[in-house]
Amino acid sequence: MRSCISVFRPALLALFISASGSAGADAAVENPRIGRAADLYELIPEYQPDTYRNMDKVYPTRVIHKGTKVRPLPAGVAIAPRYRIGGEEYGVDDFMRRNRVGGVLVLKDGKVALERYGLGNDERTRWTSFSVVKSISSTLVGAAVQQGLLALDQPVDKYLPSLAGSAYQGVTVEQVLQMSSGVRWNETYRDPKSDRRQMFDAQLAERPGGILRLLASLPRQYPAGTHFTYSTGESHLQSELLHAATRIPVSDYLSERIWARMGMESDGFWQLESPAGQEIGSSGLSATLRDYGRFGQFVLEDGVIDGERILPEGWVDRASRVEASSHLAPGKLYDGEYALGYGYQWWTFPVGAKALPEHDGGAFEAQGIFGQYLYINRKEKIVAVVWSAWPKPEMDDREEETYAFLGAAVKALR
């Protein structure tokens, strides 16, 4: 039984898989410290940093192009937060050392309060984000809704006819965003027959359309809209919907609607299902620390850039807040064993008496295994990014320490 502050789900092991795959996906790379494609989630610690910052050498990717202008992130009030864990007090250097942190950025009102790098990274490093991408993909769905290209109440098979006749027929776009389709999904990474392992095998084989065919083959388990099932496949479905609706690569759509307009300082890149194929909607995007911060700032600013509304009015509220009566409310997921709730592919923090220390007031986040975080606190106007290379995909003690550190940063900026 986990404590209330422990919010990592077994489902976040969706990306932790065994070292089996195709020869094509495992092509050797020149740098001996970069792991093979099939070994990504079982790397020894010495190989993690080089691999995480060189994902374009491991998998097929597509560039997310920056624009011609860069949005400045000026210096703000500097902080050196101190936090307590296990009865001891620690500072920033301790946090980075103890948790193998490769980068930490804290913004207050769009100004830099803290920026540090480790593990050989610097301001030019583009680091992978694992499941943080799920939240980026859902934000792009919001952009498509604003343009009238997608509608939340429409069935996904309207946009993806290959899903007609499958368990996804009649499931709405919103239910996919909430991982509440009711379609069966097995995330058990140790089971070579699990749905997640089959999805990963399709990625390694680089079969165009392989993931969508897998999703179309799955049976129904619950009535749509009634049960939360964490599904990496369902997150990928966002990418398929975006491509079908916009008729351009998802990386290009991200560039056009957000990346270039928001003034990102570097190109990013996004892992593909196959060479020149579909973006993986659930993982595989790499960017600089500051550009992740700028993306968080875009969400914090309600999806408006230079007066132009990119996301629908009220979208961020719907994406990040869940009614207490909902099956997605904080404390109701996984039979009540986890503190956080779930919005539109964003994890929502509890409020009031059940709030985690210093995280009350509408905080929410994207998170990925091995310690990747994009944290947004709307009440305090704070965005924080943490890169890590934990030796294991889920580590309750390090997660607890990360929340303690972020809480100390929030407190220092009040």
C-alpha positions as CSV (number, residue, x, y, z in Angstrom):
1,M,0.0,0.0,0.0
2,R,1.6,3.3,-1.1
3,S,1.4,6.5,0.9
4,C,-0.8,9.3,-0.2
5,I,2.2,11.2,-1.6
6,S,3.2,8.3,-3.8
7,V,1.5,8.9,-7.1
8,F,3.4,6.9,-9.6
9,R,1.2,4.2,-11.1
10,P,2.3,0.8,-12.3
11,A,0.9,2.0,-15.6
12,L,3.7,4.4,-16.0
13,L,5.8,1.3,-16.6
14,A,4.1,1.4,-20.0
15,L,7.4,2.5,-21.4
16,F,9.6,0.0,-19.5
17,I,10.0,-3.0,-21.7
18,S,12.4,-5.9,-22.4
19,A,15.4,-5.9,-24.6
20,S,13.9,-7.7,-27.6
21,G,13.5,-6.2,-31.1
22,S,14.3,-6.1,-34.7
23,A,17.8,-6.0,-36.2
24,G,16.8,-2.9,-38.2
25,A,15.8,-1.0,-35.1
26,D,19.0,-2.1,-33.3
27,A,21.5,-0.7,-35.9
28,A,24.7,0.2,-34.2
29,V,25.6,3.8,-33.4
30,E,29.1,5.2,-33.4
31,N,28.9,6.5,-29.8
32,P,29.5,3.4,-27.6
33,R,27.6,5.1,-24.7
34,I,24.4,5.3,-26.7
35,G,22.2,2.3,-26.1
36,R,20.3,0.2,-28.6
37,A,16.7,0.9,-29.4
38,A,15.5,-2.3,-27.7
39,D,17.5,-1.6,-24.6
40,L,16.3,2.0,-23.9
41,Y,14.5,1.2,-20.7
42,E,17.1,-1.2,-19.3
43,L,20.2,0.9,-19.7
44,I,22.9,0.8,-17.1
45,P,23.1,4.3,-15.5
46,E,26.3,5.2,-17.3
47,Y,24.5,4.9,-20.7
48,Q,21.4,6.8,-19.8
49,P,22.5,10.5,-20.2
50,D,24.1,10.0,-23.6
51,T,21.1,8.0,-24.9
52,Y,18.5,10.4,-23.5
53,R,20.1,13.4,-25.3
54,N,20.7,11.5,-28.6
55,M,17.4,9.9,-29.3
56,D,17.6,10.9,-32.9
57,K,20.5,8.5,-33.3
58,V,18.4,5.6,-31.9
59,Y,15.0,6.0,-33.5
60,P,13.6,7.6,-36.7
61,T,12.5,11.2,-35.8
62,R,11.0,14.3,-37.5
63,V,12.2,17.8,-36.8
64,I,9.9,20.3,-35.0
65,H,11.0,23.5,-36.5
66,K,11.5,26.7,-34.5
67,G,10.5,30.1,-35.8
68,T,12.5,33.2,-36.6
69,K,12.0,34.9,-33.2
70,V,12.9,33.7,-29.7
71,R,10.8,34.4,-26.7
72,P,13.2,35.7,-24.0
73,L,13.1,34.2,-20.5
74,P,14.6,37.0,-18.5
75,A,16.2,36.5,-15.1
76,G,13.8,36.9,-12.2
77,V,14.2,36.6,-8.4
78,A,16.8,33.9,-7.9
79,I,15.9,31.1,-5.4
80,A,17.9,28.4,-3.7
81,P,15.1,26.2,-2.3
82,R,15.7,24.0,0.7
83,Y,13.5,21.1,1.5
84,R,13.2,18.4,4.1
85,I,12.9,14.6,3.4
86,G,13.4,11.8,5.9
87,G,14.1,14.2,8.7
88,E,17.0,15.9,6.9
89,E,17.3,19.2,5.1
90,Y,18.7,19.4,1.6
91,G,19.5,22.1,-1.1
92,V,19.6,22.2,-4.9
93,D,23.0,20.5,-5.2
94,D,21.8,17.7,-3.0
95,F,18.6,17.3,-5.0
96,M,20.5,17.0,-8.2
97,R,23.1,14.6,-6.9
98,R,20.7,12.4,-5.0
99,N,18.3,12.1,-7.9
100,R,20.6,12.1,-10.9
101,V,19.0,15.3,-12.2
102,G,20.1,16.4,-15.7
103,G,18.3,19.7,-15.6
104,V,16.0,21.8,-13.5
105,L,14.2,25.0,-14.5
106,V,11.8,27.1,-12.4
107,L,9.9,30.0,-14.0
108,K,7.8,32.6,-12.1
109,D,5.8,35.0,-14.2
110,G,7.8,33.8,-17.2
111,K,11.1,34.7,-15.5
112,V,13.9,32.4,-14.6
113,A,14.1,31.8,-10.8
114,L,16.3,28.7,-11.0
115,E,18.2,27.0,-13.9
116,R,20.7,24.3,-13.4
117,Y,22.2,21.5,-15.5
118,G,23.9,18.2,-14.6
119,L,24.9,14.8,-16.1
120,G,26.9,16.6,-18.9
121,N,23.9,18.6,-20.1
122,D,23.8,22.3,-21.0
123,E,21.4,24.9,-22.4
124,R,21.7,23.3,-25.9
125,T,20.9,19.7,-24.8
126,R,17.7,18.2,-26.2
127,W,16.5,15.6,-23.7
128,T,13.8,13.0,-24.2
129,S,10.6,13.4,-22.1
130,F,9.1,9.9,-22.1
131,S,5.3,10.2,-21.2
132,V,5.4,14.0,-20.8
133,V,4.6,13.8,-24.5
134,K,1.1,12.5,-23.7
135,S,0.2,16.0,-22.4
136,I,1.8,17.8,-25.3
137,S,-0.2,15.6,-27.7
138,S,-3.5,16.4,-25.8
139,T,-2.7,20.1,-26.0
140,L,-2.3,19.8,-29.8
141,V,-5.8,18.2,-29.8
142,G,-7.0,21.4,-28.2
143,A,-5.4,23.4,-30.9
144,A,-7.2,21.3,-33.5
145,V,-10.5,21.8,-31.7
146,Q,-10.0,25.5,-31.7
147,Q,-9.6,25.4,-35.5
148,G,-12.7,23.3,-35.9
149,L,-10.7,20.3,-37.1
150,L,-11.7,18.0,-34.2
151,A,-14.6,17.9,-31.9
152,L,-14.6,16.4,-28.4
153,D,-18.1,14.9,-28.7
154,Q,-17.4,13.2,-32.0
155,P,-16.5,9.5,-32.3
156,V,-12.9,8.7,-33.2
157,D,-14.0,6.5,-36.0
158,K,-15.4,9.5,-37.8
159,Y,-11.8,10.7,-38.2
160,L,-10.2,7.2,-38.4
161,P,-12.5,5.0,-40.5
162,S,-10.2,2.0,-39.9
163,L,-11.6,1.9,-36.3
164,A,-15.1,1.4,-37.5
165,G,-16.3,-2.0,-36.3
166,S,-13.7,-2.1,-33.5
167,A,-14.2,-1.5,-29.8
168,Y,-13.2,2.1,-30.5
169,Q,-16.3,2.7,-32.6
170,G,-18.5,5.3,-30.9
171,V,-15.8,6.3,-28.4
172,T,-15.5,10.1,-28.3
173,V,-12.4,12.2,-28.7
174,E,-12.9,13.4,-25.1
175,Q,-13.0,9.9,-23.8
176,V,-9.7,9.1,-25.4
177,L,-8.2,12.2,-23.8
178,Q,-9.4,11.0,-20.5
179,M,-8.2,7.4,-21.0
180,S,-11.8,6.3,-20.5
181,S,-12.6,4.5,-23.7
182,G,-13.4,1.3,-21.9
183,V,-11.2,-0.6,-24.4
184,R,-9.1,-3.3,-22.8
185,W,-5.4,-2.5,-22.4
186,N,-2.8,-4.5,-20.6
187,E,0.3,-2.4,-19.6
188,T,2.2,-5.4,-18.0
189,Y,5.6,-5.0,-19.4
190,R,6.8,-8.3,-18.0
191,D,4.2,-10.1,-20.1
192,P,5.5,-10.6,-23.7
193,K,1.9,-11.0,-24.8
194,S,0.7,-7.7,-23.2
195,D,-0.8,-5.0,-25.4
196,R,2.1,-2.6,-24.4
197,R,4.7,-5.1,-25.4
198,Q,2.9,-5.7,-28.7
199,M,2.9,-1.9,-29.3
200,F,6.6,-1.7,-28.6
201,D,7.4,-4.6,-30.8
202,A,5.5,-2.8,-33.6
203,Q,7.7,0.3,-32.9
204,L,10.9,-1.7,-33.1
205,A,9.7,-3.4,-36.3
206,E,9.0,0.1,-37.7
207,R,5.8,-1.1,-39.4
208,P,3.7,1.8,-40.7
209,G,0.2,1.7,-39.2
210,G,1.1,-1.1,-36.9
211,I,0.0,0.6,-33.7
212,L,-3.3,1.6,-35.1
213,R,-4.0,-1.9,-36.3
214,L,-3.2,-3.2,-32.8
215,L,-5.6,-0.7,-31.3
216,A,-8.3,-1.8,-33.8
217,S,-7.9,-5.4,-32.7
218,L,-8.6,-4.8,-29.0
219,P,-11.8,-5.9,-27.2
220,R,-14.1,-3.8,-25.0
221,Q,-13.8,-4.2,-21.3
222,Y,-15.9,-1.4,-19.8
223,P,-18.7,0.9,-21.0
224,A,-17.1,4.0,-22.5
225,G,-16.7,6.9,-20.2
226,T,-17.0,5.0,-16.9
227,H,-13.5,3.6,-16.1
228,F,-9.9,4.9,-16.2
229,T,-7.4,2.6,-17.8
230,Y,-3.9,4.0,-18.3
231,S,-3.1,3.2,-21.9
232,T,0.0,4.2,-23.9
233,G,-1.9,3.1,-27.0
234,E,-4.7,5.4,-26.3
235,S,-2.3,8.3,-26.0
236,H,-0.8,7.4,-29.4
237,L,-4.3,7.6,-30.8
238,Q,-4.1,11.4,-30.3
239,S,-1.4,11.5,-32.9
240,E,-3.4,9.5,-35.3
241,L,-6.4,11.8,-34.8
242,L,-4.3,14.9,-35.3
243,H,-2.8,13.6,-38.5
244,A,-6.1,12.6,-39.9
245,A,-7.7,15.9,-39.0
246,T,-4.9,18.3,-40.1
247,R,-3.5,16.2,-43.0
248,I,0.0,17.3,-42.1
249,P,2.7,15.6,-39.9
250,V,2.0,16.1,-36.2
251,S,5.5,17.6,-35.8
252,D,4.7,20.2,-38.4
253,Y,1.4,21.0,-36.7
254,L,3.2,21.5,-33.4
255,S,5.6,23.8,-35.1
256,E,2.9,25.8,-36.9
257,R,0.5,26.3,-34.0
258,I,2.8,26.5,-30.9
259,W,6.6,25.9,-31.4
260,A,7.4,28.7,-33.8
261,R,4.8,31.1,-32.5
262,M,5.8,30.7,-28.9
263,G,9.4,31.6,-29.8
264,M,11.2,28.3,-29.0
265,E,14.9,28.8,-29.2
266,S,15.8,25.4,-30.7
267,D,14.3,22.8,-33.1
268,G,12.9,19.8,-31.3
269,F,12.5,16.3,-32.7
270,W,9.8,13.6,-32.3
271,Q,10.1,9.9,-32.5
272,L,8.3,8.2,-35.4
273,E,6.6,4.8,-35.7
274,S,8.5,4.2,-38.9
275,P,10.9,6.2,-41.1
276,A,9.0,9.2,-42.5
277,G,6.0,7.8,-40.7
278,Q,3.6,8.7,-37.8
279,E,4.7,10.5,-34.6
280,I,4.4,8.3,-31.5
281,G,1.7,10.3,-29.6
282,S,2.7,8.9,-26.2
283,S,6.5,9.4,-26.0
284,G,9.7,10.3,-27.9
285,L,9.8,14.1,-28.1
286,S,13.1,15.8,-27.3
287,A,13.7,19.5,-26.6
288,T,15.8,21.9,-24.6
289,L,15.1,22.6,-21.0
290,R,14.1,26.2,-21.7
291,D,11.8,25.1,-24.6
292,Y,10.0,22.7,-22.3
293,G,9.6,25.6,-19.9
294,R,8.2,27.8,-22.8
295,F,5.7,25.1,-23.6
296,G,4.6,25.1,-19.9
297,Q,4.4,28.8,-20.0
298,F,2.1,28.6,-23.1
299,V,-0.3,26.4,-21.1
300,L,0.0,28.6,-18.0
301,E,-1.0,31.6,-20.2
302,D,-4.2,29.7,-21.2
303,G,-3.0,28.9,-24.7
304,V,-2.8,32.4,-26.0
305,I,0.2,33.7,-27.9
306,D,0.5,37.4,-28.8
307,G,-3.2,37.9,-28.3
308,E,-4.2,35.0,-30.6
309,R,-6.1,32.2,-28.9
310,I,-4.5,28.8,-29.9
311,L,-6.5,26.7,-27.5
312,P,-10.2,27.1,-26.9
313,E,-11.3,29.3,-24.1
314,G,-11.6,27.2,-21.0
315,W,-9.6,24.4,-22.4
316,V,-6.8,24.5,-19.8
317,D,-9.4,24.4,-17.0
318,R,-11.1,21.3,-18.5
319,A,-7.7,19.7,-19.2
320,S,-6.4,20.2,-15.7
321,R,-9.3,20.2,-13.3
322,V,-11.6,17.3,-12.5
323,E,-14.9,17.3,-10.7
324,A,-14.9,15.6,-7.3
325,S,-17.7,13.3,-8.5
326,S,-15.8,12.1,-11.5
327,H,-14.2,8.7,-11.7
328,L,-11.1,10.7,-12.7
329,A,-10.9,12.8,-9.6
330,P,-7.8,12.9,-7.4
331,G,-7.7,9.9,-5.1
332,K,-10.1,7.8,-7.2
333,L,-7.7,6.3,-9.6
334,Y,-6.3,2.8,-9.0
335,D,-8.8,2.0,-6.3
336,G,-7.9,5.1,-4.4
337,E,-4.3,4.2,-3.9
338,Y,-3.0,7.3,-5.7
339,A,-3.3,10.9,-4.8
340,L,-3.5,12.5,-8.2
341,G,-6.4,12.6,-10.7
342,Y,-6.5,12.7,-14.5
343,G,-7.7,15.4,-16.9
344,Y,-6.9,15.6,-20.6
345,Q,-3.7,13.5,-20.4
346,W,-2.5,15.8,-17.5
347,W,-2.2,14.6,-13.9
348,T,-4.2,16.8,-11.5
349,F,-3.2,17.5,-7.9
350,P,-5.7,17.2,-5.1
351,V,-6.8,20.4,-3.4
352,G,-8.0,21.4,0.1
353,A,-7.5,19.1,3.0
354,K,-6.0,16.4,0.7
355,A,-3.5,18.6,-1.0
356,L,0.1,17.7,-1.1
357,P,2.4,20.1,0.8
358,E,2.7,23.5,-1.1
359,H,0.9,22.1,-4.2
360,D,-2.7,23.3,-3.5
361,G,-4.4,25.7,-5.8
362,G,-4.8,24.0,-9.1
363,A,-1.4,22.5,-9.7
364,F,-1.1,19.9,-12.5
365,E,1.7,18.2,-14.4
366,A,3.0,16.0,-17.2
367,Q,5.3,13.3,-16.1
368,G,7.4,10.5,-17.5
369,I,9.3,7.6,-16.2
370,F,12.9,7.9,-14.9
371,G,12.0,11.3,-13.4
372,Q,10.8,13.7,-16.1
373,Y,8.4,16.4,-15.0
374,L,6.6,19.4,-16.5
375,Y,4.9,21.1,-13.5
376,I,2.4,24.0,-13.7
377,N,1.0,25.9,-10.8
378,R,-1.6,28.3,-12.1
379,K,-2.3,30.0,-8.8
380,E,1.3,30.8,-8.2
381,K,2.1,31.4,-11.9
382,I,5.0,28.9,-11.7
383,V,6.3,26.5,-14.3
384,A,9.0,23.9,-13.5
385,V,10.8,21.3,-15.6
386,V,12.9,18.5,-14.2
387,W,15.0,16.1,-16.2
388,S,16.3,13.0,-14.4
389,A,18.0,9.7,-15.1
390,W,16.8,7.5,-12.3
391,P,18.3,4.0,-12.3
392,K,14.7,2.6,-12.3
393,P,11.6,3.8,-14.1
394,E,9.6,4.2,-10.9
395,M,11.2,5.1,-7.6
396,D,8.8,6.2,-4.9
397,D,11.4,7.8,-2.7
398,R,12.8,9.9,-5.5
399,E,9.3,10.9,-6.6
400,E,8.5,12.0,-3.1
401,E,11.8,14.0,-3.0
402,T,11.0,15.6,-6.3
403,Y,7.6,16.8,-5.0
404,A,9.3,18.1,-1.8
405,F,11.8,20.0,-3.9
406,L,9.2,21.5,-6.2
407,G,7.0,22.4,-3.1
408,A,10.0,24.2,-1.6
409,A,10.5,26.1,-4.9
410,V,6.8,27.2,-4.8
411,K,7.1,28.3,-1.2
412,A,10.3,30.3,-1.9
413,L,8.5,32.2,-4.7
414,R,5.4,33.2,-2.8
